[in-house]
Amino acid sequence: MTRKEISKLIYNRHGGLLKKEADEILELILSIIKRELIKGRKITLSNFGTFQLRRRAGRLRRNPKTGAPVLIPPRQWLSFHPAKFLIKFVNSLSEDKCKPKP
């Protein structure tokens, strides 16, 4: 699902909004999430999950072939941990699809 599709769902769900307003709402939500992640804050959405920026320090390792020391640079990545409710919900849907039809 794309950003445009989500914006269209917001527009269709709330009839009093203009398409531009639905786009602005979605953009506002995403910019708040991005800004808070950059600040190092954890974003928790109830019954959905938690987004968190994870960091790993740089470290010194050895090249196994030559034995020369190699500096592995620090890095960061975005992690997402789904809420238990979301996991159960997705699993219940997939179980229904996996059941044989009579």
Backbone hydrogen bonds, N-H to C=O, Kabsch-Sander energy under -0.5 kcal/mol:
donor,donor_aa,acceptor,acceptor_aa,energy
6,I,2,T,-2.1
7,S,3,R,-2.5
8,K,4,K,-2.1
9,L,5,E,-2.0
10,I,6,I,-2.2
11,Y,7,S,-2.4
12,N,8,K,-2.7
13,R,9,L,-2.3
14,H,10,I,-1.9
15,G,13,R,-0.7
17,L,14,H,-1.9
22,A,18,L,-2.1
23,D,19,K,-2.3
24,E,20,K,-2.3
25,I,21,E,-2.3
26,L,22,A,-2.2
27,E,23,D,-2.6
28,L,24,E,-2.4
29,I,25,I,-2.3
30,L,26,L,-2.5
31,S,27,E,-2.4
32,I,28,L,-2.2
33,I,29,I,-2.1
34,K,30,L,-2.6
35,R,31,S,-2.7
36,E,32,I,-2.4
37,L,33,I,-2.2
38,I,34,K,-2.4
39,K,35,R,-1.6
40,G,37,L,-1.4
41,R,36,E,-2.5
43,I,51,F,-2.6
44,T,42,K,-0.6
45,L,43,I,-0.5
45,L,49,G,-3.0
46,S,44,T,-0.6
48,F,45,L,-2.3
49,G,45,L,-2.1
50,T,81,H,-2.3
51,F,43,I,-2.8
52,Q,79,S,-2.3
54,R,52,Q,-0.6
54,R,77,W,-3.4
56,R,75,R,-2.8
59,R,72,I,-2.1
61,R,59,R,-0.5
61,R,70,V,-3.1
63,N,68,A,-2.9
67,G,63,N,-2.9
70,V,61,R,-4.1
72,I,59,R,-3.3
72,I,70,V,-0.6
75,R,56,R,-2.0
77,W,54,R,-2.1
79,S,52,Q,-3.1
79,S,77,W,-0.5
81,H,50,T,-2.4
83,A,48,F,-1.9
87,I,83,A,-2.2
88,K,84,K,-2.7
89,F,85,F,-2.6
90,V,86,L,-2.8
91,N,87,I,-2.6
92,S,88,K,-2.3
93,L,89,F,-1.8
94,S,90,V,-2.3
95,E,91,N,-2.2
96,D,92,S,-1.7
97,K,93,L,-1.6
98,C,94,S,-1.5
99,K,95,E,-1.1
